[in-house]
Amino acid sequence: MKEFESKIKTVEWKDNYSKMVDQTLLPEEFKYVNITSGQQMYDAIKSMIVRGAPAIGVSGAHGVALYAQELQKENLSKDEFISKLLEKADYMATSRPTAVNLMWAVEKQKNIIKNSKSDINGIVNELKENCIKLENEDISINKKIGEYGSEVVPKGATILTHCNAGALATVGYGTALGVVRSAYAKDPTIQVFADETRPRQQGARITTLELTMDGIPTTLITDGMCSYFMKKGMIDMVIVGADRIAANGDTANKIGTYTVAIAAKYHNVPFYVAAPLSTIDTSIKSGDEIVIEERSREEVTHINGKIICSPDVNIINPGFDVTPHNLISGIITEKGILRADYNKSISEAFKK
């Protein structure tokens, strides 16, 4: 059996800075950038130089470590250092409001800041070490998700994806595409249909790049084509990622996911979500409580810097939508595949 090792490290802590792929340049240019300050990381997350909930989470942890390094250079008492750094950490967590992994990873760093017995230098080193730990854990978790998910992929299946939940949405393997990679390692007859994912075309720009790099047969379709191919029997299952999952299984993911889920339900196509437990927010009961980020109008009006519509047209650009739990066949996690009743299965997963 062929085993995939990721050719991409999306974000990586390097001694005293964060190295990441600039995803705004893909697929025309594959370039790493060095993020050397907390504000640079905040801007990188907000501007989608880094994107994908797990990758955003790890990047947020890096951002806290970068802020710690900056404050380390100031003549502060330990109490002053901690107070200012906690404020910076809270600020970092506001860079993207929907992806709960960001808040989760920042909270991990805040726990170190508040509970460390070390001096300022020791706290900074602990934050750096935790960055590396979170990176390694992310890859390990994704491989477990891939292994569990591959068990429900039929032989020779055609899998539809929406947006990008691959190596470039994580540290290096992928959630939804982690399932694809693990399944393809066992059965090289499977193939992928990738939605282009308007308005930022993450499916076209990033998912197809990843899969073709791995040699996995991939067909690009526009967002409005999924029902057509489902009706023709050309799609066997859907696997998507997630940015936040409520306690009842309602799932926020890139805008357009809800539409795919409705079409899948109508055509009796299984619809799976692949995500680590860190994406599940048990503090909210349903998707109605998930904050949906509103993105800029230019993402819709322009492609590659060129306007594609009347400049005076009104634009509404939500970055995400919420798929109700009753449209989801299963949530693939590192603890196994969770199924309805999601309130019960999610609760039990956190106890394992």
Secondary structure, DSSP 4 states (H G I P E B T S, - for coil): ------S---EEEETTEEEEE-GGGTTT---EEEE-SHHHHHHHHHTTSS-SHHHHHHHHHHHHHHHHHHHHTS---HHHHHHHHHHHHHHHTTS-SS-HHHHHHHHHHHHHHHH--S-HHHHHHHHHHHHHHHHHHHHHHHHHHHHHHHTTSPTT-EEEE-S--BGGGSSSSBSHHHHHHHHHHH-TT-EEEEE--TTTTHIIIIIHHHHHHTT--EEEE-GGGHHHHHHTT---EEEE--SEEETTS-EEEETTHHHHHHHHHHTT--EEEE--GGGEETTSSSGGGPPPPBPPTHHHHEETTEE-S-TTS----BSEEEE-GGG-SEEEETTEEE-SSHHHHHHHHTT-
